[in-house]
Amino acid sequence: QGPITGVNKEIAVLQCHGDCDPLVPLMFGSLTVEKLKSMINPANVTFRTYSGMMHSSCIEEMMDVKGGGDKHLPPVD
C-alpha cells in the first residue's frame, strides 16, 4: 500500500503460529515475519510457534498475548 513511516516503524508485533496448522502452513508464517521485519524495526517483531497447535489457539499463546499487552499497553484501573 504505502510506506511505513514515523512512529509506525516502531510498533511492536507479536505473530503466533501453530507448527501443525493445516490451513496456513508454518512456512507462510515464517515468510510473513521476514516481510514484517523488512518493513518495521525488526527488533520489535516477535514470532512464536507452538508445538502441536493447529489452526487454533492454546493457553501458551494466550499467555504470550497477555504478556505483550501487559508490556505495551497502559494498566487498567
mmCIF file of the N, C-alpha and C atoms, coordinates in Angstrom:
data_MODEL
# 
_entry.id   MODEL 
# 
loop_
_atom_site.group_PDB 
_atom_site.id 
_atom_site.type_symbol 
_atom_site.label_atom_id 
_atom_site.label_alt_id 
_atom_site.label_comp_id 
_atom_site.label_asym_id 
_atom_site.label_entity_id 
_atom_site.label_seq_id 
_atom_site.pdbx_PDB_ins_code 
_atom_site.Cartn_x 
_atom_site.Cartn_y 
_atom_site.Cartn_z 
_atom_site.occupancy 
_atom_site.B_iso_or_equiv 
_atom_site.pdbx_formal_charge 
_atom_site.auth_seq_id 
_atom_site.auth_comp_id 
_atom_site.auth_asym_id 
_atom_site.auth_atom_id 
_atom_site.pdbx_PDB_model_num 
ATOM 1   N N  . GLN A 1 1  ? 0.840  -1.179  0.000  1.00 0.00 ? 1  GLN A N  1 
ATOM 2   C CA . GLN A 1 1  ? 0.000  0.000   0.000  1.00 0.00 ? 1  GLN A CA 1 
ATOM 3   C C  . GLN A 1 1  ? 0.883  1.239   0.000  1.00 0.00 ? 1  GLN A C  1 
ATOM 4   N N  . GLY A 1 2  ? 1.273  1.688   1.164  1.00 0.00 ? 2  GLY A N  1 
ATOM 5   C CA . GLY A 1 2  ? 2.126  2.852   1.267  1.00 0.00 ? 2  GLY A CA 1 
ATOM 6   C C  . GLY A 1 2  ? 3.282  2.554   2.190  1.00 0.00 ? 2  GLY A C  1 
ATOM 7   N N  . PRO A 1 3  ? 4.281  3.422   2.213  1.00 0.00 ? 3  PRO A N  1 
ATOM 8   C CA . PRO A 1 3  ? 5.429  3.182   3.079  1.00 0.00 ? 3  PRO A CA 1 
ATOM 9   C C  . PRO A 1 3  ? 5.048  3.315   4.549  1.00 0.00 ? 3  PRO A C  1 
ATOM 10  N N  . ILE A 1 4  ? 5.714  2.548   5.364  1.00 0.00 ? 4  ILE A N  1 
ATOM 11  C CA . ILE A 1 4  ? 5.531  2.638   6.803  1.00 0.00 ? 4  ILE A CA 1 
ATOM 12  C C  . ILE A 1 4  ? 6.560  3.632   7.311  1.00 0.00 ? 4  ILE A C  1 
ATOM 13  N N  . THR A 1 5  ? 6.090  4.694   7.970  1.00 0.00 ? 5  THR A N  1 
ATOM 14  C CA . THR A 1 5  ? 6.996  5.756   8.392  1.00 0.00 ? 5  THR A CA 1 
ATOM 15  C C  . THR A 1 5  ? 6.739  6.142   9.839  1.00 0.00 ? 5  THR A C  1 
ATOM 16  N N  . GLY A 1 6  ? 7.646  6.946   10.359 1.00 0.00 ? 6  GLY A N  1 
ATOM 17  C CA . GLY A 1 6  ? 7.478  7.540   11.678 1.00 0.00 ? 6  GLY A CA 1 
ATOM 18  C C  . GLY A 1 6  ? 7.292  6.533   12.782 1.00 0.00 ? 6  GLY A C  1 
ATOM 19  N N  . VAL A 1 7  ? 6.357  6.851   13.658 1.00 0.00 ? 7  VAL A N  1 
ATOM 20  C CA . VAL A 1 7  ? 6.116  6.027   14.843 1.00 0.00 ? 7  VAL A CA 1 
ATOM 21  C C  . VAL A 1 7  ? 5.647  4.618   14.466 1.00 0.00 ? 7  VAL A C  1 
ATOM 22  N N  . ASN A 1 8  ? 5.020  4.466   13.313 1.00 0.00 ? 8  ASN A N  1 
ATOM 23  C CA . ASN A 1 8  ? 4.551  3.146   12.889 1.00 0.00 ? 8  ASN A CA 1 
ATOM 24  C C  . ASN A 1 8  ? 5.696  2.161   12.673 1.00 0.00 ? 8  ASN A C  1 
ATOM 25  N N  . LYS A 1 9  ? 6.884  2.667   12.363 1.00 0.00 ? 9  LYS A N  1 
ATOM 26  C CA . LYS A 1 9  ? 8.037  1.775   12.183 1.00 0.00 ? 9  LYS A CA 1 
ATOM 27  C C  . LYS A 1 9  ? 8.475  1.154   13.505 1.00 0.00 ? 9  LYS A C  1 
ATOM 28  N N  . GLU A 1 10 ? 8.014  1.709   14.621 1.00 0.00 ? 10 GLU A N  1 
ATOM 29  C CA . GLU A 1 10 ? 8.413  1.227   15.943 1.00 0.00 ? 10 GLU A CA 1 
ATOM 30  C C  . GLU A 1 10 ? 7.318  0.410   16.631 1.00 0.00 ? 10 GLU A C  1 
ATOM 31  N N  . ILE A 1 11 ? 6.259  0.082   15.913 1.00 0.00 ? 11 ILE A N  1 
ATOM 32  C CA . ILE A 1 11 ? 5.173  -0.690  16.502 1.00 0.00 ? 11 ILE A CA 1 
ATOM 33  C C  . ILE A 1 11 ? 5.660  -2.093  16.885 1.00 0.00 ? 11 ILE A C  1 
ATOM 34  N N  . ALA A 1 12 ? 5.176  -2.596  18.000 1.00 0.00 ? 12 ALA A N  1 
ATOM 35  C CA . ALA A 1 12 ? 5.513  -3.954  18.431 1.00 0.00 ? 12 ALA A CA 1 
ATOM 36  C C  . ALA A 1 12 ? 4.539  -4.938  17.790 1.00 0.00 ? 12 ALA A C  1 
ATOM 37  N N  . VAL A 1 13 ? 5.079  -6.026  17.245 1.00 0.00 ? 13 VAL A N  1 
ATOM 38  C CA . VAL A 1 13 ? 4.258  -7.034  16.596 1.00 0.00 ? 13 VAL A CA 1 
ATOM 39  C C  . VAL A 1 13 ? 4.573  -8.401  17.198 1.00 0.00 ? 13 VAL A C  1 
ATOM 40  N N  . LEU A 1 14 ? 3.535  -9.099  17.605 1.00 0.00 ? 14 LEU A N  1 
ATOM 41  C CA . LEU A 1 14 ? 3.650  -10.493 18.034 1.00 0.00 ? 14 LEU A CA 1 
ATOM 42  C C  . LEU A 1 14 ? 2.891  -11.325 17.016 1.00 0.00 ? 14 LEU A C  1 
ATOM 43  N N  . GLN A 1 15 ? 3.606  -12.185 16.320 1.00 0.00 ? 15 GLN A N  1 
ATOM 44  C CA . GLN A 1 15 ? 2.979  -13.093 15.362 1.00 0.00 ? 15 GLN A CA 1 
ATOM 45  C C  . GLN A 1 15 ? 3.098  -14.504 15.922 1.00 0.00 ? 15 GLN A C  1 
ATOM 46  N N  . CYS A 1 16 ? 1.963  -15.187 15.994 1.00 0.00 ? 16 CYS A N  1 
ATOM 47  C CA . CYS A 1 16 ? 1.905  -16.535 16.565 1.00 0.00 ? 16 CYS A CA 1 
ATOM 48  C C  . CYS A 1 16 ? 1.470  -17.527 15.494 1.00 0.00 ? 16 CYS A C  1 
ATOM 49  N N  . HIS A 1 17 ? 2.009  -18.762 15.603 1.00 0.00 ? 17 HIS A N  1 
ATOM 50  C CA . HIS A 1 17 ? 1.675  -19.767 14.597 1.00 0.00 ? 17 HIS A CA 1 
ATOM 51  C C  . HIS A 1 17 ? 1.829  -21.166 15.185 1.00 0.00 ? 17 HIS A C  1 
ATOM 52  N N  . GLY A 1 18 ? 0.880  -22.019 14.889 1.00 0.00 ? 18 GLY A N  1 
ATOM 53  C CA . GLY A 1 18 ? 0.989  -23.415 15.286 1.00 0.00 ? 18 GLY A CA 1 
ATOM 54  C C  . GLY A 1 18 ? 1.819  -24.194 14.281 1.00 0.00 ? 18 GLY A C  1 
ATOM 55  N N  . ASP A 1 19 ? 2.660  -25.094 14.777 1.00 0.00 ? 19 ASP A N  1 
ATOM 56  C CA . ASP A 1 19 ? 3.512  -25.837 13.840 1.00 0.00 ? 19 ASP A CA 1 
ATOM 57  C C  . ASP A 1 19 ? 2.777  -26.973 13.130 1.00 0.00 ? 19 ASP A C  1 
ATOM 58  N N  . CYS A 1 20 ? 1.517  -27.190 13.487 1.00 0.00 ? 20 CYS A N  1 
ATOM 59  C CA . CYS A 1 20 ? 0.707  -28.230 12.827 1.00 0.00 ? 20 CYS A CA 1 
ATOM 60  C C  . CYS A 1 20 ? -0.513 -27.631 12.112 1.00 0.00 ? 20 CYS A C  1 
ATOM 61  N N  . ASP A 1 21 ? -0.458 -26.352 11.784 1.00 0.00 ? 21 ASP A N  1 
ATOM 62  C CA . ASP A 1 21 ? -1.590 -25.674 11.141 1.00 0.00 ? 21 ASP A CA 1 
ATOM 63  C C  . ASP A 1 21 ? -1.791 -26.227 9.733  1.00 0.00 ? 21 ASP A C  1 
ATOM 64  N N  . PRO A 1 22 ? -2.954 -26.886 9.462  1.00 0.00 ? 22 PRO A N  1 
ATOM 65  C CA . PRO A 1 22 ? -3.191 -27.439 8.132  1.00 0.00 ? 22 PRO A CA 1 
ATOM 66  C C  . PRO A 1 22 ? -3.721 -26.407 7.132  1.00 0.00 ? 22 PRO A C  1 
ATOM 67  N N  . LEU A 1 23 ? -4.187 -25.238 7.617  1.00 0.00 ? 23 LEU A N  1 
ATOM 68  C CA . LEU A 1 23 ? -4.740 -24.220 6.722  1.00 0.00 ? 23 LEU A CA 1 
ATOM 69  C C  . LEU A 1 23 ? -3.695 -23.206 6.277  1.00 0.00 ? 23 LEU A C  1 
ATOM 70  N N  . VAL A 1 24 ? -2.851 -22.779 7.195  1.00 0.00 ? 24 VAL A N  1 
ATOM 71  C CA . VAL A 1 24 ? -1.796 -21.831 6.887  1.00 0.00 ? 24 VAL A CA 1 
ATOM 72  C C  . VAL A 1 24 ? -0.474 -22.480 7.300  1.00 0.00 ? 24 VAL A C  1 
ATOM 73  N N  . PRO A 1 25 ? 0.247  -23.060 6.353  1.00 0.00 ? 25 PRO A N  1 
ATOM 74  C CA . PRO A 1 25 ? 1.493  -23.748 6.700  1.00 0.00 ? 25 PRO A CA 1 
ATOM 75  C C  . PRO A 1 25 ? 2.488  -22.831 7.413  1.00 0.00 ? 25 PRO A C  1 
ATOM 76  N N  . LEU A 1 26 ? 3.262  -23.406 8.300  1.00 0.00 ? 26 LEU A N  1 
ATOM 77  C CA . LEU A 1 26 ? 4.253  -22.666 9.071  1.00 0.00 ? 26 LEU A CA 1 
ATOM 78  C C  . LEU A 1 26 ? 5.190  -21.883 8.157  1.00 0.00 ? 26 LEU A C  1 
ATOM 79  N N  . MET A 1 27 ? 5.500  -22.413 6.994  1.00 0.00 ? 27 MET A N  1 
ATOM 80  C CA . MET A 1 27 ? 6.378  -21.724 6.050  1.00 0.00 ? 27 MET A CA 1 
ATOM 81  C C  . MET A 1 27 ? 5.826  -20.335 5.717  1.00 0.00 ? 27 MET A C  1 
ATOM 82  N N  . PHE A 1 28 ? 4.517  -20.200 5.561  1.00 0.00 ? 28 PHE A N  1 
ATOM 83  C CA . PHE A 1 28 ? 3.929  -18.903 5.238  1.00 0.00 ? 28 PHE A CA 1 
ATOM 84  C C  . PHE A 1 28 ? 4.032  -17.949 6.422  1.00 0.00 ? 28 PHE A C  1 
ATOM 85  N N  . GLY A 1 29 ? 3.913  -18.472 7.636  1.00 0.00 ? 29 GLY A N  1 
ATOM 86  C CA . GLY A 1 29 ? 4.129  -17.637 8.810  1.00 0.00 ? 29 GLY A CA 1 
ATOM 87  C C  . GLY A 1 29 ? 5.557  -17.126 8.860  1.00 0.00 ? 29 GLY A C  1 
ATOM 88  N N  . SER A 1 30 ? 6.507  -17.987 8.538  1.00 0.00 ? 30 SER A N  1 
ATOM 89  C CA . SER A 1 30 ? 7.917  -17.600 8.529  1.00 0.00 ? 30 SER A CA 1 
ATOM 90  C C  . SER A 1 30 ? 8.199  -16.542 7.459  1.00 0.00 ? 30 SER A C  1 
ATOM 91  N N  . LEU A 1 31 ? 7.608  -16.704 6.291  1.00 0.00 ? 31 LEU A N  1 
ATOM 92  C CA . LEU A 1 31 ? 7.783  -15.706 5.228  1.00 0.00 ? 31 LEU A CA 1 
ATOM 93  C C  . LEU A 1 31 ? 7.165  -14.368 5.617  1.00 0.00 ? 31 LEU A C  1 
ATOM 94  N N  . THR A 1 32 ? 6.011  -14.420 6.262  1.00 0.00 ? 32 THR A N  1 
ATOM 95  C CA . THR A 1 32 ? 5.332  -13.199 6.688  1.00 0.00 ? 32 THR A CA 1 
ATOM 96  C C  . THR A 1 32 ? 6.158  -12.434 7.711  1.00 0.00 ? 32 THR A C  1 
ATOM 97  N N  . VAL A 1 33 ? 6.721  -13.152 8.683  1.00 0.00 ? 33 VAL A N  1 
ATOM 98  C CA . VAL A 1 33 ? 7.504  -12.466 9.711  1.00 0.00 ? 33 VAL A CA 1 
ATOM 99  C C  . VAL A 1 33 ? 8.750  -11.834 9.100  1.00 0.00 ? 33 VAL A C  1 
ATOM 100 N N  . GLU A 1 34 ? 9.358  -12.469 8.117  1.00 0.00 ? 34 GLU A N  1 
ATOM 101 C CA . GLU A 1 34 ? 10.525 -11.864 7.463  1.00 0.00 ? 34 GLU A CA 1 
ATOM 102 C C  . GLU A 1 34 ? 10.133 -10.597 6.700  1.00 0.00 ? 34 GLU A C  1 
ATOM 103 N N  . LYS A 1 35 ? 8.973  -10.613 6.059  1.00 0.00 ? 35 LYS A N  1 
ATOM 104 C CA . LYS A 1 35 ? 8.484  -9.416  5.366  1.00 0.00 ? 35 LYS A CA 1 
ATOM 105 C C  . LYS A 1 35 ? 8.237  -8.293  6.370  1.00 0.00 ? 35 LYS A C  1 
ATOM 106 N N  . LEU A 1 36 ? 7.609  -8.618  7.508  1.00 0.00 ? 36 LEU A N  1 
ATOM 107 C CA . LEU A 1 36 ? 7.376  -7.609  8.543  1.00 0.00 ? 36 LEU A CA 1 
ATOM 108 C C  . LEU A 1 36 ? 8.690  -6.993  9.018  1.00 0.00 ? 36 LEU A C  1 
ATOM 109 N N  . LYS A 1 37 ? 9.688  -7.847  9.233  1.00 0.00 ? 37 LYS A N  1 
ATOM 110 C CA . LYS A 1 37 ? 10.985 -7.356  9.711  1.00 0.00 ? 37 LYS A CA 1 
ATOM 111 C C  . LYS A 1 37 ? 11.654 -6.433  8.705  1.00 0.00 ? 37 LYS A C  1 
ATOM 112 N N  . SER A 1 38 ? 11.318 -6.579  7.429  1.00 0.00 ? 38 SER A N  1 
ATOM 113 C CA . SER A 1 38 ? 11.890 -5.691  6.416  1.00 0.00 ? 38 SER A CA 1 
ATOM 114 C C  . SER A 1 38 ? 11.137 -4.358  6.345  1.00 0.00 ? 38 SER A C  1 
ATOM 115 N N  . MET A 1 39 ? 9.960  -4.301  6.951  1.00 0.00 ? 39 MET A N  1 
ATOM 116 C CA . MET A 1 39 ? 9.124  -3.112  6.862  1.00 0.00 ? 39 MET A CA 1 
ATOM 117 C C  . MET A 1 39 ? 9.179  -2.244  8.120  1.00 0.00 ? 39 MET A C  1 
ATOM 118 N N  . ILE A 1 40 ? 9.346  -2.885  9.283  1.00 0.00 ? 40 ILE A N  1 
ATOM 119 C CA . ILE A 1 40 ? 9.395  -2.151  10.542 1.00 0.00 ? 40 ILE A CA 1 
ATOM 120 C C  . ILE A 1 40 ? 10.667 -2.554  11.280 1.00 0.00 ? 40 ILE A C  1 
ATOM 121 N N  . ASN A 1 41 ? 10.886 -1.964  12.426 1.00 0.00 ? 41 ASN A N  1 
ATOM 122 C CA . ASN A 1 41 ? 12.072 -2.279  13.217 1.00 0.00 ? 41 ASN A CA 1 
ATOM 123 C C  . ASN A 1 41 ? 12.064 -3.766  13.575 1.00 0.00 ? 41 ASN A C  1 
ATOM 124 N N  . PRO A 1 42 ? 13.005 -4.545  13.037 1.00 0.00 ? 42 PRO A N  1 
ATOM 125 C CA . PRO A 1 42 ? 12.986 -5.995  13.275 1.00 0.00 ? 42 PRO A CA 1 
ATOM 126 C C  . PRO A 1 42 ? 13.129 -6.371  14.741 1.00 0.00 ? 42 PRO A C  1 
ATOM 127 N N  . ALA A 1 43 ? 13.709 -5.490  15.543 1.00 0.00 ? 43 ALA A N  1 
ATOM 128 C CA . ALA A 1 43 ? 13.835 -5.770  16.979 1.00 0.00 ? 43 ALA A CA 1 
ATOM 129 C C  . ALA A 1 43 ? 12.476 -5.794  17.674 1.00 0.00 ? 43 ALA A C  1 
ATOM 130 N N  . ASN A 1 44 ? 11.461 -5.207  17.036 1.00 0.00 ? 44 ASN A N  1 
ATOM 131 C CA . ASN A 1 44 ? 10.121 -5.145  17.627 1.00 0.00 ? 44 ASN A CA 1 
ATOM 132 C C  . ASN A 1 44 ? 9.189  -6.238  17.121 1.00 0.00 ? 44 ASN A C  1 
ATOM 133 N N  . VAL A 1 45 ? 9.704  -7.158  16.315 1.00 0.00 ? 45 VAL A N  1 
ATOM 134 C CA . VAL A 1 45 ? 8.888  -8.235  15.758 1.00 0.00 ? 45 VAL A CA 1 
ATOM 135 C C  . VAL A 1 45 ? 9.236  -9.535  16.479 1.00 0.00 ? 45 VAL A C  1 
ATOM 136 N N  . THR A 1 46 ? 8.219  -10.165 17.047 1.00 0.00 ? 46 THR A N  1 
ATOM 137 C CA . THR A 1 46 ? 8.392  -11.448 17.731 1.00 0.00 ? 46 THR A CA 1 
ATOM 138 C C  . THR A 1 46 ? 7.559  -12.490 17.016 1.00 0.00 ? 46 THR A C  1 
ATOM 139 N N  . PHE A 1 47 ? 8.179  -13.615 16.706 1.00 0.00 ? 47 PHE A N  1 
ATOM 140 C CA . PHE A 1 47 ? 7.485  -14.727 16.050 1.00 0.00 ? 47 PHE A CA 1 
ATOM 141 C C  . PHE A 1 47 ? 7.549  -15.921 16.985 1.00 0.00 ? 47 PHE A C  1 
ATOM 142 N N  . ARG A 1 48 ? 6.395  -16.412 17.395 1.00 0.00 ? 48 ARG A N  1 
ATOM 143 C CA . ARG A 1 48 ? 6.328  -17.554 18.300 1.00 0.00 ? 48 ARG A CA 1 
ATOM 144 C C  . ARG A 1 48 ? 5.599  -18.700 17.611 1.00 0.00 ? 48 ARG A C  1 
ATOM 145 N N  . THR A 1 49 ? 6.147  -19.880 17.751 1.00 0.00 ? 49 THR A N  1 
ATOM 146 C CA . THR A 1 49 ? 5.469  -21.078 17.253 1.00 0.00 ? 49 THR A CA 1 
ATOM 147 C C  . THR A 1 49 ? 5.102  -21.940 18.444 1.00 0.00 ? 49 THR A C  1 
ATOM 148 N N  . TYR A 1 50 ? 4.047  -22.718 18.264 1.00 0.00 ? 50 TYR A N  1 
ATOM 149 C CA . TYR A 1 50 ? 3.517  -23.551 19.336 1.00 0.00 ? 50 TYR A CA 1 
ATOM 150 C C  . TYR A 1 50 ? 3.425  -24.994 18.851 1.00 0.00 ? 50 TYR A C  1 
ATOM 151 N N  . SER A 1 51 ? 4.108  -25.843 19.567 1.00 0.00 ? 51 SER A N  1 
ATOM 152 C CA . SER A 1 51 ? 4.206  -27.251 19.201 1.00 0.00 ? 51 SER A CA 1 
ATOM 153 C C  . SER A 1 51 ? 2.842  -27.939 19.281 1.00 0.00 ? 51 SER A C  1 
ATOM 154 N N  . GLY A 1 52 ? 2.481  -28.604 18.188 1.00 0.00 ? 52 GLY A N  1 
ATOM 155 C CA . GLY A 1 52 ? 1.241  -29.366 18.147 1.00 0.00 ? 52 GLY A CA 1 
ATOM 156 C C  . GLY A 1 52 ? -0.009 -28.541 17.899 1.00 0.00 ? 52 GLY A C  1 
ATOM 157 N N  . MET A 1 53 ? 0.117  -27.211 17.851 1.00 0.00 ? 53 MET A N  1 
ATOM 158 C CA . MET A 1 53 ? -1.069 -26.365 17.658 1.00 0.00 ? 53 MET A CA 1 
ATOM 159 C C  . MET A 1 53 ? -1.459 -26.338 16.188 1.00 0.00 ? 53 MET A C  1 
ATOM 160 N N  . MET A 1 54 ? -2.744 -26.545 15.945 1.00 0.00 ? 54 MET A N  1 
ATOM 161 C CA . MET A 1 54 ? -3.272 -26.491 14.589 1.00 0.00 ? 54 MET A CA 1 
ATOM 162 C C  . MET A 1 54 ? -3.744 -25.066 14.300 1.00 0.00 ? 54 MET A C  1 
ATOM 163 N N  . HIS A 1 55 ? -4.774 -24.882 13.498 1.00 0.00 ? 55 HIS A N  1 
ATOM 164 C CA . HIS A 1 55 ? -5.315 -23.565 13.170 1.00 0.00 ? 55 HIS A CA 1 
ATOM 165 C C  . HIS A 1 55 ? -6.279 -23.177 14.289 1.00 0.00 ? 55 HIS A C  1 
ATOM 166 N N  . SER A 1 56 ? -5.695 -22.865 15.443 1.00 0.00 ? 56 SER A N  1 
ATOM 167 C CA . SER A 1 56 ? -6.474 -22.597 16.647 1.00 0.00 ? 56 SER A CA 1 
ATOM 168 C C  . SER A 1 56 ? -5.611 -21.764 17.584 1.00 0.00 ? 56 SER A C  1 
ATOM 169 N N  . SER A 1 57 ? -5.869 -21.865 18.864 1.00 0.00 ? 57 SER A N  1 
ATOM 170 C CA . SER A 1 57 ? -5.034 -21.203 19.856 1.00 0.00 ? 57 SER A CA 1 
ATOM 171 C C  . SER A 1 57 ? -4.794 -22.167 21.007 1.00 0.00 ? 57 SER A C  1 
ATOM 172 N N  . CYS A 1 58 ? -3.877 -21.779 21.883 1.00 0.00 ? 58 CYS A N  1 
ATOM 173 C CA . CYS A 1 58 ? -3.583 -22.599 23.051 1.00 0.00 ? 58 CYS A CA 1 
ATOM 174 C C  . CYS A 1 58 ? -3.300 -21.676 24.224 1.00 0.00 ? 58 CYS A C  1 
ATOM 175 N N  . ILE A 1 59 ? -3.256 -22.222 25.408 1.00 0.00 ? 59 ILE A N  1 
ATOM 176 C CA . ILE A 1 59 ? -3.050 -21.398 26.604 1.00 0.00 ? 59 ILE A CA 1 
ATOM 177 C C  . ILE A 1 59 ? -1.705 -20.674 26.550 1.00 0.00 ? 59 ILE A C  1 
ATOM 178 N N  . GLU A 1 60 ? -0.664 -21.329 26.029 1.00 0.00 ? 60 GLU A N  1 
ATOM 179 C CA . GLU A 1 60 ? 0.644  -20.678 25.947 1.00 0.00 ? 60 GLU A CA 1 
ATOM 180 C C  . GLU A 1 60 ? 0.581  -19.444 25.044 1.00 0.00 ? 60 GLU A C  1 
ATOM 181 N N  . GLU A 1 61 ? -0.133 -19.565 23.937 1.00 0.00 ? 61 GLU A N  1 
ATOM 182 C CA . GLU A 1 61 ? -0.279 -18.432 23.037 1.00 0.00 ? 61 GLU A CA 1 
ATOM 183 C C  . GLU A 1 61 ? -1.026 -17.294 23.725 1.00 0.00 ? 61 GLU A C  1 
ATOM 184 N N  . MET A 1 62 ? -2.102 -17.619 24.416 1.00 0.00 ? 62 MET A N  1 
ATOM 185 C CA . MET A 1 62 ? -2.874 -16.587 25.101 1.00 0.00 ? 62 MET A CA 1 
ATOM 186 C C  . MET A 1 62 ? -2.052 -15.897 26.192 1.00 0.00 ? 62 MET A C  1 
ATOM 187 N N  . MET A 1 63 ? -1.184 -16.643 26.858 1.00 0.00 ? 63 MET A N  1 
ATOM 188 C CA . MET A 1 63 ? -0.311 -16.051 27.866 1.00 0.00 ? 63 MET A CA 1 
ATOM 189 C C  . MET A 1 63 ? 0.723  -15.121 27.216 1.00 0.00 ? 63 MET A C  1 
ATOM 190 N N  . ASP A 1 64 ? 1.222  -15.490 26.036 1.00 0.00 ? 64 ASP A N  1 
ATOM 191 C CA . ASP A 1 64 ? 2.146  -14.617 25.307 1.00 0.00 ? 64 ASP A CA 1 
ATOM 192 C C  . ASP A 1 64 ? 1.443  -13.330 24.867 1.00 0.00 ? 64 ASP A C  1 
ATOM 193 N N  . VAL A 1 65 ? 0.202  -13.439 24.401 1.00 0.00 ? 65 VAL A N  1 
ATOM 194 C CA . VAL A 1 65 ? -0.579 -12.262 24.007 1.00 0.00 ? 65 VAL A CA 1 
ATOM 195 C C  . VAL A 1 65 ? -0.798 -11.364 25.224 1.00 0.00 ? 65 VAL A C  1 
ATOM 196 N N  . LYS A 1 66 ? -1.173 -11.960 26.348 1.00 0.00 ? 66 LYS A N  1 
ATOM 197 C CA . LYS A 1 66 ? -1.382 -11.192 27.574 1.00 0.00 ? 66 LYS A CA 1 
ATOM 198 C C  . LYS A 1 66 ? -0.098 -10.490 27.996 1.00 0.00 ? 66 LYS A C  1 
ATOM 199 N N  . GLY A 1 67 ? 1.020  -11.203 27.912 1.00 0.00 ? 67 GLY A N  1 
ATOM 200 C CA . GLY A 1 67 ? 2.303  -10.600 28.270 1.00 0.00 ? 67 GLY A CA 1 
ATOM 201 C C  . GLY A 1 67 ? 2.640  -9.405  27.403 1.00 0.00 ? 67 GLY A C  1 
ATOM 202 N N  . GLY A 1 68 ? 2.342  -9.512  26.118 1.00 0.00 ? 68 GLY A N  1 
ATOM 203 C CA . GLY A 1 68 ? 2.577  -8.387  25.216 1.00 0.00 ? 68 GLY A CA 1 
ATOM 204 C C  . GLY A 1 68 ? 1.683  -7.206  25.547 1.00 0.00 ? 68 GLY A C  1 
ATOM 205 N N  . GLY A 1 69 ? 0.438  -7.494  25.861 1.00 0.00 ? 69 GLY A N  1 
ATOM 206 C CA . GLY A 1 69 ? -0.482 -6.424  26.260 1.00 0.00 ? 69 GLY A CA 1 
ATOM 207 C C  . GLY A 1 69 ? -0.028 -5.760  27.545 1.00 0.00 ? 69 GLY A C  1 
ATOM 208 N N  . ASP A 1 70 ? 0.384  -6.575  28.507 1.00 0.00 ? 70 ASP A N  1 
ATOM 209 C CA . ASP A 1 70 ? 0.863  -6.032  29.774 1.00 0.00 ? 70 ASP A CA 1 
ATOM 210 C C  . ASP A 1 70 ? 2.089  -5.145  29.573 1.00 0.00 ? 70 ASP A C  1 
ATOM 211 N N  . LYS A 1 71 ? 2.947  -5.521  28.620 1.00 0.00 ? 71 LYS A N  1 
ATOM 212 C CA . LYS A 1 71 ? 4.184  -4.792  28.370 1.00 0.00 ? 71 LYS A CA 1 
ATOM 213 C C  . LYS A 1 71 ? 3.959  -3.487  27.606 1.00 0.00 ? 71 LYS A C  1 
ATOM 214 N N  . HIS A 1 72 ? 3.017  -3.506  26.651 1.00 0.00 ? 72 HIS A N  1 
ATOM 215 C CA . HIS A 1 72 ? 2.890  -2.374  25.726 1.00 0.00 ? 72 HIS A CA 1 
ATOM 216 C C  . HIS A 1 72 ? 1.665  -1.488  25.948 1.00 0.00 ? 72 HIS A C  1 
ATOM 217 N N  . LEU A 1 73 ? 0.726  -1.902  26.771 1.00 0.00 ? 73 LEU A N  1 
ATOM 218 C CA . LEU A 1 73 ? -0.482 -1.115  26.994 1.00 0.00 ? 73 LEU A CA 1 
ATOM 219 C C  . LEU A 1 73 ? -0.483 -0.549  28.416 1.00 0.00 ? 73 LEU A C  1 
ATOM 220 N N  . PRO A 1 74 ? -1.107 0.601   28.607 1.00 0.00 ? 74 PRO A N  1 
ATOM 221 C CA . PRO A 1 74 ? -1.169 1.162   29.960 1.00 0.00 ? 74 PRO A CA 1 
ATOM 222 C C  . PRO A 1 74 ? -2.039 0.281   30.861 1.00 0.00 ? 74 PRO A C  1 
ATOM 223 N N  . PRO A 1 75 ? -1.775 0.293   32.158 1.00 0.00 ? 75 PRO A N  1 
ATOM 224 C CA . PRO A 1 75 ? -2.576 -0.526  33.072 1.00 0.00 ? 75 PRO A CA 1 
ATOM 225 C C  . PRO A 1 75 ? -4.022 -0.058  33.114 1.00 0.00 ? 75 PRO A C  1 
ATOM 226 N N  . VAL A 1 76 ? -4.903 -1.003  33.393 1.00 0.00 ? 76 VAL A N  1 
ATOM 227 C CA . VAL A 1 76 ? -6.322 -0.706  33.517 1.00 0.00 ? 76 VAL A CA 1 
ATOM 228 C C  . VAL A 1 76 ? -6.648 -0.605  35.004 1.00 0.00 ? 76 VAL A C  1 
ATOM 229 N N  . ASP A 1 77 ? -7.351 0.457   35.379 1.00 0.00 ? 77 ASP A N  1 
ATOM 230 C CA . ASP A 1 77 ? -7.717 0.623   36.792 1.00 0.00 ? 77 ASP A CA 1 
ATOM 231 C C  . ASP A 1 77 ? -8.887 -0.241  37.152 1.00 0.00 ? 77 ASP A C  1 
# 
